[in-house]
Amino acid sequence: MPTARKLSAPAPSTVSLPGLIAFDSVARHLNFTRAAAEMEITPTAISRTIKQLEASMRVRLFNRTTRSVSLTEAGTQLLETLAPALDQIRRSVQEVGDASSAPRGQLRINTSYVAHSALLQPHLREFMALYPDLTVEISVEHGLSDIVAGSFDAGLRLGRALQKDMIAVPIGPPQRLLVVGAPAYVKAHGKPKRPDQLLQHDCIRQRIGNRGQFLPWEFRAGSEPLTINIQGRLIFSEMRTVLDAACDGSGLAFVFEQFARKALEEGHVVPLLETFTRPREPFYLYYPNRAQMPGKLRAFLQFFQDKGRVVP
């Protein structure tokens, strides 16, 4: 005799999340019209969605009459397990929305030491006190980094160093590069009266970028631009070490005035050739083009823009 085969119920087809959400709404209201209004669709559409859900699950979820709607035993069982899961999804969506609109979470900024020292460091403690739910990670790098590949929220650099395809917003005033020297050096070697007289001095050079180019010493003689091909035996890759060497009397340096403000105020260096230099470009906060700016980045941008408008 042939062996009898055991018949099993066919596996249900894939159940859609919109169908489950529609079921949850009808189950809470026990009314198709009110559920349709909540979901902003027509009663006919929600009725069709429930029928499709029941067909895919191969079970009846509601008892329906012309006057009332009630859950079947299967519908009650589904609601008991589905409702907590949907509540968790709603909470998760709400938390993500809150995090994107409120300044909380982790904010990662990539910047140079000069930009950090001149623009961020003087006000960072106040910013952190203002936003206690925010963690700020600042990565100080000499070279320009790919902020997208590095998972940074934004970068802070001079305009000419910006990455392409970025939104860029100025932070702080236009920056001026200024020749400075220690009082002892100026007393011993004299004060240059014109940019070309820098060729008679020990000048501290700085390499910039990944190709090893030197920071140009650029001036204006009247309305004409003027670049001096300065010489010097000391070469650094960062402006802070250039300024330190100038403060030690090792030579003349070309540094951002705002970055060197403390050294100037304390008399470690004095400004030179001021009439031949003009403010140029500001620093920019740059970030990827997004449809919605996260609240943490919006708070950071607004705060430091406001601080940058008032230069001490």
Protein Blocks (a to p, Z undefined) as FASTA:
>chain_A
ZZdddddddddddddfklmmmmmmmmmnopaklmmmmnopafklmmmmmmmmmmmnopaf
bdcdfkbccddfklmmmmmmmmmmmmmmmmmmmmmmmmmmpcgdjddddddfklmmmmmm
mmmmmmmmmmmmbccdddddfbdcdfklnopabdcddfklpcehiacddedjdddddddd
dfklmmmnopafbfklmmmpccddddedjkopacdddddehjaccddddddfbdcfbfkl
mmmmmmnopaccdddfklmmmmmmnopaccehklmpccdddddddddddfbdcfklmmmm
mmmmmmmmmcZZ
